[in-house]
């Protein structure tokens, strides 16, 4: 433990340092000039301050006011040594941050007892700080582990849906990263970008409730079949909306809204414009672009140029124009994502 002593009389410093040497595991730093002591405090943190009240360049109260202005110095105990017994002076000192007083002439036994008490107070305070930081770190680790398990569960559920669909696991990774890219360009906060990245893969989880005869049909669906197919948006919402986490809530919103169209011609609720949740508008662009540019057993992949033209042509109708413009901003990032998450080749 380190004790700072400030007194303009060298003899007083010598006596106090001698007494402090009797306290185990303690060292003292002494200054006759309070300004030099303040400079020392800028880069060094004491565990206890012993300061004289009457000093010519800066009195003890002025010193303590400056000392308490340093970050995290509010709780460091301060003993003020004074021969002044006026109540108003003591009130002023207490209001400035003094913890306790020692009267002159100094009683050595009392000094040792008060100093040990103040150091014990400091030790307990430091222990509580360390304990709080340890608990905060433990909570952070536990939260991280919970989120990691949640992400893993969501990805597994997403893959389960994709295995019933001719799409692939790489598709959900690409469209999720495309979605984050759009969100970043639109200026969404980083936490919202990450939430979208984690929730977007669940967009088609409702397809687990779609019959294989419809989901895997190679040809065009009938009106009746398409009506059943459209229910996957509602099914996905109902499955995901039972959770309480922000991620599952976001995923439920995306599942329900990513097939809505900006002009109101989409499903399941025929929403239009900004009535469609932003995450749904973002995922709509990312999902369609990846579907167009991906090869499937029943179709060839569109060229980047053809898919780009189609997305641009549908801005303001199928898609939110702002989301489309954001998607094609820094298009090199889009191509990098496409080349990073590559489908396995079909036999």
C-alpha positions in Angstrom: 0.0 0.0 0.0 1.3 3.4 -0.9 0.8 6.5 1.3 1.2 10.0 0.0 2.3 12.6 2.6 2.1 16.3 1.9 3.4 18.8 4.5 5.5 21.9 4.0 7.6 21.1 7.0 10.4 18.6 6.3 10.6 17.5 10.0 6.9 16.5 9.9 7.5 14.5 6.8 10.4 12.7 8.4 8.4 11.7 11.5 5.5 10.5 9.5 7.6 8.4 7.1 9.4 6.9 10.1 6.0 5.8 11.6 4.8 4.5 8.3 7.8 2.2 7.9 6.5 0.3 11.0 3.3 -0.7 9.0 3.9 -3.9 7.1 3.7 -3.8 3.3 3.5 0.0 3.2 5.6 2.6 1.5 5.5 6.4 1.7 6.0 9.1 -0.9 6.5 12.6 0.6 6.3 16.2 -0.7 6.8 19.5 0.9 5.4 21.2 -2.2 1.7 20.4 -2.8 1.9 21.4 -6.4 4.6 18.7 -6.9 2.4 16.3 -5.1 -0.5 17.0 -7.4 1.8 16.5 -10.4 2.9 13.1 -9.0 -0.8 12.1 -8.6 -1.4 12.6 -12.3 0.6 9.4 -13.0 0.5 7.6 -9.6 -2.4 6.4 -7.5 -1.9 6.4 -3.7 -3.9 4.2 -1.3 -4.0 6.9 1.4 -3.3 10.6 1.5 -2.0 12.4 4.7 -2.1 16.2 4.1 -1.4 19.2 6.3 -4.0 21.9 6.4 -1.8 25.0 6.8 0.6 25.2 3.9 1.7 28.5 2.2 1.5 27.7 -1.5 -1.7 25.7 -1.4 -3.6 24.8 1.8 -4.8 21.2 2.5 -8.4 21.9 1.4 -7.3 23.3 -2.0 -5.1 20.3 -2.4 -7.9 17.9 -1.7 -10.2 19.6 -4.2 -7.7 19.2 -6.9 -6.9 15.6 -5.8 -10.5 14.6 -5.9 -10.8 15.9 -9.4 -8.7 13.0 -10.8 -10.5 10.1 -12.3 -11.2 7.2 -9.8 -9.7 9.2 -6.9 -13.1 9.9 -5.3 -12.9 6.9 -2.8 -9.2 7.1 -1.8 -9.2 7.9 2.0 -7.7 11.2 3.1 -6.4 12.1 6.6 -6.0 15.8 7.2 -3.6 17.0 9.9 -4.6 20.3 11.5 -4.2 22.5 14.5 -7.3 24.4 13.6 -10.3 23.4 15.6 -12.9 25.7 14.0 -16.0 23.8 13.0 -16.4 25.8 9.8 -12.9 24.8 8.6 -13.7 21.1 9.3 -17.0 21.3 7.5 -15.3 22.9 4.5 -12.7 20.1 4.6 -15.3 17.4 4.8 -17.2 18.9 1.9 -14.0 18.9 -0.1 -13.5 15.2 0.4 -11.5 14.7 3.6 -12.2 11.3 5.2 -10.9 12.0 8.7 -8.9 14.4 10.9 -5.7 14.2 13.0 -5.1 17.0 15.5 -1.8 18.7 16.2 0.3 18.0 18.1 0.2 14.6 16.5 -0.3 11.6 18.7 1.8 8.8 17.3 -0.4 6.0 18.6 -3.5 7.7 17.2 -1.8 8.3 13.9 -0.9 4.6 13.5 -4.4 3.5 14.4 -6.1 5.9 12.1 -3.7 5.1 9.3 -4.2 1.3 9.6 -8.0 1.9 9.7 -7.9 4.0 6.5 -5.7 1.4 4.8 -8.1 -1.4 5.7 -10.9 0.7 4.3 -8.9 1.1 1.1 -8.1 -2.6 0.9 -11.8 -3.4 1.2 -12.7 -0.9 -1.5 -10.1 -2.3 -3.9 -11.4 -5.8 -3.2 -14.9 -4.7 -4.0 -13.7 -3.1 -7.2 -11.8 -6.2 -8.2 -14.8 -8.4 -7.3 -17.2 -6.2 -9.3 -14.9 -6.4 -12.3 -14.6 -10.1 -11.9 -18.3 -10.5 -11.7 -18.8 -8.3 -14.7 -16.3 -10.3 -16.7 -18.0 -13.6 -15.6 -21.4 -12.2 -16.8 -19.8 -11.1 -20.1 -18.4 -14.6 -20.6 -21.7 -16.3 -19.7 -23.6 -14.0 -22.0 -21.2 -14.6 -24.8 -21.6 -18.4 -24.3 -25.4 -18.1 -24.3 -25.4 -16.0 -27.4 -23.0 -18.5 -29.1 -25.3 -21.4 -28.3 -28.3 -19.4 -29.5 -26.5 -18.6 -32.8 -25.6 -22.2 -33.2 -29.1 -23.3 -32.6 -30.5 -20.8 -35.0 -28.0 -21.8 -37.7 -28.9 -25.5 -37.2 -32.6 -24.7 -37.5 -31.9 -22.7 -40.6 -30.0 -25.6 -42.1 -32.8 -27.9 -41.3 -35.2 -25.7 -43.3 -32.7 -25.5 -46.1 -32.3 -29.3 -46.3 -36.0 -29.5 -47.2 -35.5 -26.9 -49.8 -33.3 -27.1 -52.9 -31.3 -24.2 -51.5 -28.0 -24.6 -49.6 -26.3 -23.6 -46.3 -24.0 -21.3 -48.3 -27.1 -19.4 -49.4 -28.2 -18.5 -45.9 -24.6 -17.3 -45.2 -24.4 -15.2 -48.3 -27.8 -13.6 -47.9 -27.2 -12.9 -44.2 -23.9 -11.1 -45.1 -25.5 -9.3 -48.0 -28.2 -8.1 -45.5 -25.5 -6.8 -43.1 -23.8 -5.0 -46.0 -27.0 -3.2 -46.8 -27.6 -2.3 -43.2 -24.1 -0.9 -42.9 -24.4 1.3 -46.0 -27.8 2.5 -44.7 -26.0 3.6 -41.5 -27.7 1.3 -39.0 -25.8 1.0 -35.7 -23.3 -1.9 -35.5 -25.5 -3.8 -33.0 -28.4 -3.7 -35.5 -26.1 -4.9 -38.3 -25.0 -7.8 -36.1 -28.5 -8.6 -35.1 -29.6 -8.7 -38.8 -26.6 -10.9 -39.6 -27.7 -13.4 -37.0 -31.4 -13.3 -37.6 -31.6 -13.3 -41.4 -30.7 -17.0 -41.8 -34.1 -17.8 -40.2 -36.1 -16.1 -43.0 -37.4 -19.3 -44.5 -37.7 -21.5 -41.4 -41.4 -21.7 -42.0 -40.8 -24.0 -45.0 -40.6 -26.9 -42.5 -44.3 -26.7 -42.6 -44.6 -26.8 -46.4 -45.5 -30.2 -48.0 -42.7 -31.8 -50.1 -45.0 -32.1 -53.0 -45.2 -28.3 -53.2 -41.7 -27.3 -51.8 -39.9 -29.7 -54.2 -42.1 -29.4 -57.2 -39.9 -28.7 -60.3 -42.6 -27.0 -62.3 -44.8 -23.9 -61.7 -47.1 -24.0 -58.7 -50.9 -23.9 -59.2 -52.8 -21.1 -57.5 -53.8 -23.5 -54.7 -50.3 -24.7 -54.2 -48.9 -21.2 -54.2 -51.4 -20.2 -51.5 -50.1 -23.1 -49.4 -46.5 -22.1 -50.1 -47.1 -18.5 -49.0 -48.1 -19.8 -45.5 -44.4 -20.5 -44.8 -44.0 -16.8 -43.9 -46.7 -17.0 -41.2 -45.5 -20.4 -40.0 -42.0 -19.0 -39.6 -43.3 -16.0 -37.7 -45.3 -18.2 -35.3 -42.4 -20.6 -34.7 -39.9 -17.8 -34.0 -42.2 -15.3 -32.2 -42.5 -17.7 -29.2 -39.0 -16.8 -28.1 -38.1 -13.8 -25.9 -34.6 -12.9 -27.3 -34.1 -9.9 -29.5 -32.6 -12.2 -32.1 -35.6 -14.5 -32.3 -38.0 -11.5 -32.4 -36.0 -10.0 -35.3 -35.9 -13.4 -37.0 -39.7 -13.6 -36.6 -40.2 -10.2 -38.1 -38.0 -11.1 -41.1 -39.7 -14.4 -41.7 -43.1 -12.7 -41.8 -42.1 -9.7 -43.9 -39.4 -10.6 -46.4 -41.9 -11.6 -49.1 -43.8 -8.3 -48.8 -43.3 -6.0 -51.8 -42.8 -2.2 -51.7 -45.8 -1.6 -53.9 -48.1 -3.7 -51.7 -48.4 -6.7 -54.0 -46.4 -9.1 -51.8 -47.5 -11.5 -49.1 -48.7 -12.5 -46.5 -50.2 -9.1 -45.4 -49.9 -7.0 -48.5 -47.9 -4.3 -46.7 -46.4 -1.5 -48.7 -43.6 1.1 -48.4 -42.3 1.9 -45.0 -45.0 -0.2 -43.4 -42.8 -3.2 -44.2 -40.3 -3.6 -41.4 -36.8 -2.4 -42.5 -35.2 -5.7 -41.8 -37.8 -7.4 -44.1 -37.1 -4.8 -46.8 -33.3 -5.4 -46.5 -33.6 -9.2 -46.6 -35.9 -9.1 -49.6 -33.1 -7.6 -51.7 -30.4 -9.9 -50.4 -32.5 -13.1 -50.7 -33.7 -12.5 -54.2 -30.2 -11.5 -55.5 -28.7 -14.6 -54.1 -31.5 -16.8 -55.4 -31.1 -15.4 -58.9 -27.3 -15.7 -59.0 -27.1 -19.2 -57.5 -27.2 -22.5 -59.4 -29.8 -25.1 -58.4 -30.6 -28.6 -59.7 -33.6 -27.2 -61.6 -32.0 -24.0 -62.9 -28.8 -22.2 -64.1 -27.4 -19.3 -62.2 -28.1 -15.9 -63.7 -25.2 -13.7 -64.5 -24.3 -10.9 -62.1 -25.2 -8.3 -64.8 -28.6 -9.9 -65.5 -29.5 -10.2 -61.8 -28.2 -6.6 -61.1 -30.5 -5.3 -63.9 -33.5 -7.2 -62.6 -33.0 -5.9 -59.0 -32.6 -2.3 -60.2 -35.6 -2.6 -62.5 -37.8 -3.7 -59.5 -36.7 -0.9 -57.2 -39.7 1.0 -56.0 -42.0 -1.9 -56.9 -40.7 -5.2 -55.4 -37.9 -3.6 -53.4 -37.2 -0.5 -51.4 -35.2 1.8 -53.6 -33.0 2.9 -50.6 -32.1 -0.8 -49.9 -31.4 -1.4 -53.6 -29.0 1.6 -53.8 -27.3 0.5 -50.6 -26.8 -3.0 -51.9 -25.0 -1.8 -55.0 -22.9 0.7 -53.0 -19.4 -0.8 -52.6 -20.4 -3.7 -54.8 -17.0 -5.2 -54.5 -18.0 -6.2 -50.9 -21.0 -8.0 -52.4 -18.8 -9.9 -54.8 -16.3 -10.7 -52.0 -19.2 -12.2 -50.0 -20.4 -14.2 -53.0 -16.9 -15.7 -53.5 -16.3 -16.4 -49.8 -19.4 -18.6 -49.2 -19.5 -20.9 -52.2 -22.0 -23.7 -52.9 -20.9 -27.3 -53.2 -21.1 -28.4 -56.8 -24.1 -30.5 -57.7 -23.5 -34.0 -59.2 
